[in-house]
C-alpha cells in the first residue's frame, strides 16, 4: 500500500517563533530609527544569518549626522566578540553589522549604556527540500534532503531538528508522535563545487507509517512551512 504522507518542513529556532515575528522586528527597527525615544536593543531575541544589531539610546550620544565608530567599546560590549563594523545611524542609534554570518546557537550578549540583551542566532531557512510535490504518492518515505545556500553546522541542525508524525490530514497534533535525534541521522552530501549549495540528508531509522503526516521543525516548537509533499 502506497503510504499517504504530507511533508511539512520548517526551520526556525529552538524557541517559539514565526517568520512574521522576525519581519515585525525589522519593521520595529525602522520605526525606532525615526523615533529613537527609548533605550533598547533591536532585535530583542533572535538573529537571522546577517542581521545587524542596533542599540537605541534615550539621549544623544553619537554624532548628529552619524558615521563610523572606531571605538565602540566606549558605548557597547559584545560577548563573544564578533568581527564587523560599528556605525552611528544618528545621535541615538549605534548599529553593528557582522563581517560573517552569525553562528547558529552561539548566543551573543550585548550591553551598552543601560541596555542589554542576549540574542540567539537562528539557522537559515533551507533553500529547498526534497522530495518535491508529488501527486502519485510516496512509498516508504524514509529520508528528507534539506538544501541550504551556505553550509550549516551538522551538530546544530541535528540538535534543532524535530520531526512530528501526525494522523492525516495533519491539522491536529492529537495522536501525534515526535521523533528526536535518536530517530534519525543527519549528514552533509558532497558538493561538486565549493560554491555549490549544500545539501543534508536526514535519514529516518524507520520509514513513516501509513496515514501519517510528517512535520518538521526546530525544538521545542515553531513552524515555518517550506513545502508540502502529498503522497
C-alpha positions in Angstrom: 0.0 0.0 0.0 1.3 3.4 -1.0 1.9 5.5 2.1 -0.2 8.6 2.1 2.0 11.4 3.5 2.1 15.1 3.8 5.5 16.5 4.4 5.8 19.9 6.0 9.4 21.1 6.6 10.3 24.1 8.7 13.3 25.7 10.3 13.1 28.5 12.9 14.9 28.3 16.3 14.7 26.1 19.3 12.2 28.6 20.7 8.7 29.7 19.7 9.0 31.9 16.7 7.3 32.5 13.4 8.5 34.3 10.3 6.1 37.1 11.0 7.8 37.8 14.3 11.2 38.3 12.6 9.5 40.6 10.0 7.9 42.5 12.8 11.3 43.1 14.4 12.6 44.6 11.1 9.6 47.0 10.9 10.0 47.9 14.6 13.6 48.8 13.9 12.7 51.2 11.1 10.1 52.8 13.4 12.6 53.2 16.2 15.1 54.7 13.9 12.8 57.6 13.3 11.5 57.9 16.9 14.5 56.8 18.9 12.6 57.7 22.0 13.6 54.7 24.2 16.7 52.8 25.1 16.7 49.3 23.7 18.4 46.8 21.5 16.9 45.6 18.2 16.4 42.7 17.6 15.4 41.7 21.1 15.8 37.9 21.0 16.7 36.3 17.6 19.2 36.9 14.9 19.0 35.8 11.3 22.2 35.0 9.5 23.2 38.6 8.5 21.0 40.7 10.8 22.6 43.9 12.1 22.2 44.8 15.8 21.1 48.3 16.7 21.4 50.0 20.1 19.0 52.8 20.6 19.8 55.2 23.4 17.4 57.5 25.3 19.6 60.6 24.8 22.0 61.9 22.3 25.3 60.0 22.4 26.9 59.9 19.0 27.4 62.4 16.2 24.3 64.2 14.9 25.0 63.2 11.3 26.1 59.6 12.1 29.2 57.9 10.8 31.6 55.1 11.6 32.6 54.4 15.2 36.2 53.3 15.7 36.0 52.9 19.5 32.6 51.1 20.1 33.8 49.8 23.4 33.1 53.2 24.9 29.4 52.6 24.2 28.8 48.9 23.9 30.3 45.4 24.6 29.7 42.2 22.9 30.5 38.7 24.1 31.8 36.7 22.4 33.5 39.3 20.3 32.5 39.2 16.6 34.2 40.8 13.7 32.3 43.5 12.0 31.7 47.3 11.7 30.0 49.8 14.0 28.2 52.7 12.5 26.2 55.6 14.0 22.9 56.0 12.3 22.2 59.2 14.2 23.0 60.6 17.7 20.9 57.9 19.4 21.4 54.8 17.2 24.6 52.7 17.0 24.5 49.8 14.7 26.7 46.7 14.4 27.0 44.7 11.1 28.8 41.4 11.3 31.5 40.6 8.8 30.4 36.9 8.8 27.1 35.2 9.3 26.1 34.7 12.9 26.9 31.2 14.1 23.6 29.3 14.9 23.0 28.7 18.7 26.1 30.7 19.6 24.4 33.2 22.0 25.6 36.8 21.9 25.4 39.1 24.9 25.3 42.8 24.2 25.4 45.7 26.7 25.5 49.4 26.3 24.6 52.5 28.4 21.7 51.0 30.3 20.6 48.5 27.7 21.4 44.8 27.4 20.2 41.7 25.5 21.1 38.1 24.9 20.5 37.2 21.3 20.2 33.7 19.8 21.2 33.3 16.1 18.8 31.2 14.1 19.6 28.5 11.5 18.9 29.9 8.0 15.8 28.6 6.2 16.5 25.8 3.7 16.6 27.0 0.1 14.8 23.8 -1.0 13.6 20.4 0.3 13.3 17.0 -1.2 11.2 15.0 -2.1 9.2 17.7 -4.0 5.5 17.8 -4.5 4.2 14.5 -6.0 0.6 13.6 -6.8 1.2 9.9 -7.2 2.2 9.3 -3.6 5.4 8.4 -1.8 6.1 4.8 -0.8 8.2 4.0 2.2 9.4 7.6 2.7 12.5 7.3 5.0 14.6 10.3 4.2 14.5 14.0 3.6 17.0 16.3 1.9 17.4 19.9 3.0 19.4 22.2 0.8 20.9 25.5 2.1 22.5 28.3 0.2 25.5 28.1 2.6 26.8 25.2 4.8 25.3 24.9 8.3 26.7 23.1 11.3 25.6 19.5 11.2 25.5 19.2 15.0 23.3 22.3 15.3 21.0 21.0 12.6 20.7 17.6 14.3 20.1 19.2 17.7 17.4 21.6 16.5 15.5 19.5 14.0 12.5 17.6 15.2 10.0 15.5 13.2 6.4 15.0 14.2 4.2 12.3 12.7 0.5 13.3 12.9 -2.6 11.5 11.8 -3.6 12.7 8.3 -4.5 15.4 7.3 -2.1 16.8 10.0 -4.2 19.7 11.2 -4.3 18.5 14.8 -1.4 17.3 16.9 -3.6 14.9 18.8 -2.3 11.4 18.5 1.0 12.7 17.1 4.5 11.3 17.7 7.7 13.3 17.9 10.9 11.9 16.5 14.1 13.2 18.0 17.8 12.9 17.2 17.8 9.3 18.3 15.3 8.5 15.4 17.3 10.0 12.5 20.7 10.9 11.4 22.0 13.9 9.5 25.0 14.1 7.2 26.3 16.6 4.6 26.2 15.5 1.0 29.2 16.1 -1.2 29.2 19.2 -3.4 30.5 19.1 -6.9 32.0 22.6 -6.5 32.9 24.6 -3.4 30.4 27.4 -4.2 27.5 25.0 -4.8 24.6 24.9 -2.4 25.0 22.5 0.5 22.5 19.6 0.9 22.0 17.5 4.0 20.5 14.0 4.1 18.1 13.4 7.0 17.8 9.6 7.2 15.0 8.2 9.3 15.7 4.9 11.1 12.2 3.7 10.2 10.0 4.7 7.3 7.0 6.9 8.1 3.9 4.7 8.6 0.7 4.8 6.5 -1.8 7.6 7.0 0.6 9.9 8.8 1.6 13.5 8.2 5.3 14.3 8.6 6.0 17.8 10.0 9.5 19.1 10.6 10.6 22.0 12.8 13.0 23.1 15.4 12.8 22.4 19.1 10.8 22.9 21.1 8.1 24.4 18.8 7.5 26.8 16.0 6.9 26.1 12.3 7.6 28.0 9.1 6.2 25.9 6.2 8.7 25.4 3.4 6.7 23.0 1.2 4.2 20.2 1.2 4.5 16.7 -0.4 1.3 14.9 -0.9 1.9 11.1 -1.0 
